[in-house]
């Protein structure tokens, strides 16, 4: 299962005063100020400069102590089966210094067993200057047909459509509970909430989202309020959340996991369906996932995940996103099958992406080698990669995964 594939067994208050969303959410997440709202996190003004300089210092320190291969490894997230982890794949991730893992598939073994797996993975994480650089451990815990982790200690989470029928205060408090469960299981990043708006006219004919009731609703207003509430609950419990799948998969028919050449011919850079992302970014969302579809009215020549118009233009410049840009699955998804594995990583990073998600870890060697080669040849690419590593490390510090002594 990838970050958007449903299970095979089922039928198919006050404006934040800082410009850096990562910092805004880190304080909200740590309970040091306000809650994540649909406008912006409420945070105290006094410690702003101190927090910012501490973040910069610690991240810079870790970055400076890293080898070249360790830096490149921070740009990758590899899939590991949540129920039956393959030691050979884990060894590949370790060998190539991969800094993040995605718990894939389905596990019914509960929080304790998941924690044991997460702890064993963390124990193998790289050390820099004598300090371990913790792994981002992620999964897909949306609810309904897309809930990777279940069993003792985990709630059975209802579908996005059901969550969208709740009040935002109820959703926020429930999401805080779900996040707390993930945290107790050693998971510090959820690849959710789904911020895609599926129009009622398309409904279940929308392959990736509507078919599985993953959307919070059929209007930008409902999706905005509820994706914000979901993310706010996660911030409250100090688990990082991810808005997906930018710039939206609600208007397509084909599922990019299983279909090539999925095109959205409706969405523009000012469509209402962009609103949930815009609002979530203002509120301090730390991660945004990029879709594998092509948006003919935004950039007809490139899939979003390989489009600098989408990532650097619309997401970074227009919407002001400063956090981590993660790809949808560049490992097994049919949408990218025709692109050589090495080029998937290079094209995404060149377009402005930060974190390459591949549910197939065996593609990591080819991908990391290509990135290292390009860095040696191209100073502009090297600079861009260094910025991406800094963003990933900043997110790790936010999640309590960095120690600078």
VENUR-V468746 format. One record per pair of residues at least 12 apart in sequence whose ideal C-beta (glycine too) atoms are under 6 Angstrom apart, sorted by the first residue. I is the first residue (numbers start at 1). GAP is how many residues later the second one is. D is the distance in whole Angstrom. If there is no record, write none. Layout:
[[I:GAP:D] [I:GAP:D]]
This chain:
[[1:103:6] [1:104:6] [2:255:5] [2:327:4] [2:357:5] [3:137:6] [3:188:5] [3:325:6] [3:326:6] [4:204:5] [4:253:6] [5:252:4] [6:139:4] [6:140:6] [6:206:4] [7:138:6] [10:135:5] [12:199:6] [13:24:6] [13:29:5] [14:28:5] [15:25:5] [16:24:4] [16:25:5] [16:27:6] [17:28:5] [18:30:5] [20:302:6] [21:263:4] [21:301:5] [21:302:5] [22:264:6] [22:301:5] [22:372:5] [22:376:6] [23:28:6] [24:17:5] [24:19:6] [24:260:4] [25:210:5] [25:259:4] [25:261:5] [26:372:4] [27:16:5] [28:13:4] [28:207:5] [29:206:4] [29:209:5] [35:197:5] [36:195:6] [36:196:3] [36:199:4] [36:247:5] [38:190:4] [38:241:5] [40:242:6] [40:243:6] [41:243:5] [58:339:6] [58:344:6] [58:346:4] [59:331:6] [59:334:5] [59:335:5] [61:343:5] [62:66:5] [62:331:6] [62:340:6] [65:63:4] [65:64:4] [66:62:5] [69:28:5] [70:27:5] [70:56:6] [71:318:5] [72:296:5] [72:299:5] [72:300:6] [73:23:6] [73:24:3] [73:25:5] [73:26:5] [74:25:4] [74:315:5] [74:318:5] [75:281:6] [75:313:6] [76:22:5] [76:280:5] [76:288:6] [77:23:4] [77:25:5] [77:278:6] [77:280:5] [78:15:5] [78:20:5] [78:23:6] [78:283:4] [78:286:6] [79:23:5] [79:25:4] [79:280:3] [80:21:5] [81:23:6] [81:24:5] [82:21:4] [82:23:5] [82:25:4] [82:66:6] [83:22:6] [83:24:4] [89:272:4] [92:269:5] [92:272:6] [93:268:5] [94:30:5] [96:268:5] [96:272:5] [97:29:5] [100:35:6] [100:36:4] [101:20:6] [101:34:6] [101:36:6] [102:36:5] [103:36:4] [103:45:6] [104:255:5] [107:42:6] [108:42:5] [108:43:4] [109:42:5] [110:41:3] [110:42:4] [110:43:5] [111:42:3] [111:73:5] [111:74:4] [114:35:6] [114:71:4] [115:70:5] [115:71:5] [118:19:5] [118:68:3] [119:67:6] [121:14:6] [122:12:6] [122:13:6] [131:272:4] [134:267:3] [136:53:5] [137:49:6] [137:50:5] [137:51:6] [138:51:4] [138:53:6] [139:48:6] [140:51:5] [141:49:5] [142:50:4] [143:14:3] [143:15:5] [143:16:6] [144:15:3] [144:69:5] [145:67:5] [154:27:5] [155:23:6] [157:21:6] [159:54:4] [160:34:6] [160:54:5] [160:55:5] [160:56:5] [161:52:4] [164:52:4] [164:53:4] [164:58:6] [164:62:5] [168:57:5] [168:61:4] [171:55:6] [171:58:4] [172:57:4] [172:60:5] [172:61:4] [175:55:5] [175:58:3] [175:59:6] [176:57:4] [176:60:4] [176:61:5] [179:55:4] [179:58:4] [179:60:4] [180:57:5] [182:57:5] [183:54:6] [183:56:5] [188:51:6] [188:211:5] [189:51:4] [190:49:6] [190:51:6] [191:51:5] [193:34:4] [193:37:4] [193:38:6] [194:20:5] [195:32:4] [195:48:5] [195:81:4] [195:82:5] [196:13:5] [196:19:6] [196:52:5] [196:53:5] [196:54:4] [197:23:5] [197:26:5] [197:53:4] [197:76:4] [198:12:4] [198:17:4] [198:52:4] [199:19:6] [200:18:4] [207:46:6] [207:47:5] [207:48:4] [208:41:5] [208:47:4] [209:40:5] [220:52:4] [220:53:6] [220:55:4] [223:53:5] [224:51:5] [224:52:4] [224:55:5] [227:49:5] [227:53:6] [228:51:6] [228:52:6] [228:55:6] [231:54:6] [240:46:5] [240:159:6] [242:45:4] [242:47:5] [243:34:6] [243:37:5] [243:42:5] [243:45:5] [244:45:4] [245:44:6] [245:46:4] [245:83:6] [246:31:5] [246:42:5] [246:44:5] [247:20:6] [247:27:6] [248:19:6] [248:25:5] [249:42:5] [250:23:6] [251:13:5] [251:15:4] [251:16:6] [252:12:5] [252:41:5] [256:36:4] [256:37:6] [256:77:6] [256:79:4] [257:76:5] [258:76:5] [259:75:6] [260:74:5] [260:75:6] [262:31:4] [263:31:5] [263:33:6] [264:29:5] [264:31:5] [265:31:5] [267:28:5] [268:29:5] [269:29:6] [269:45:5] [278:41:5] [281:38:5] [281:40:5] [286:37:5] [286:109:6] [287:36:6] [287:37:5] [287:39:6] [288:33:6] [288:37:6] [289:37:5] [289:39:6] [290:14:5] [290:15:5] [290:37:6] [291:13:5] [291:37:6] [292:13:5] [292:36:5] [292:41:6] [292:43:4] [305:22:5] [305:43:6] [306:41:4] [306:45:5] [307:44:6] [308:43:4] [308:44:6] [311:14:6] [311:40:5] [311:41:4] [311:42:6] [312:40:4] [324:30:5] [324:31:6] [324:67:5] [324:68:6] [324:71:5] [325:28:5] [325:29:5] [326:29:4] [326:31:6] [327:21:5] [327:26:6] [327:29:6] [327:30:5] [329:28:6] [329:30:5] [330:14:4] [330:26:6] [330:28:5] [331:27:3] [331:28:4] [331:29:4] [331:32:6] [332:27:5] [332:28:5] [341:22:4] [341:25:5] [341:26:6] [342:24:5] [342:25:6] [342:28:4] [345:22:4] [345:26:6] [346:24:5] [346:28:6] [354:34:4] [354:37:5] [354:38:6] [355:37:6]]
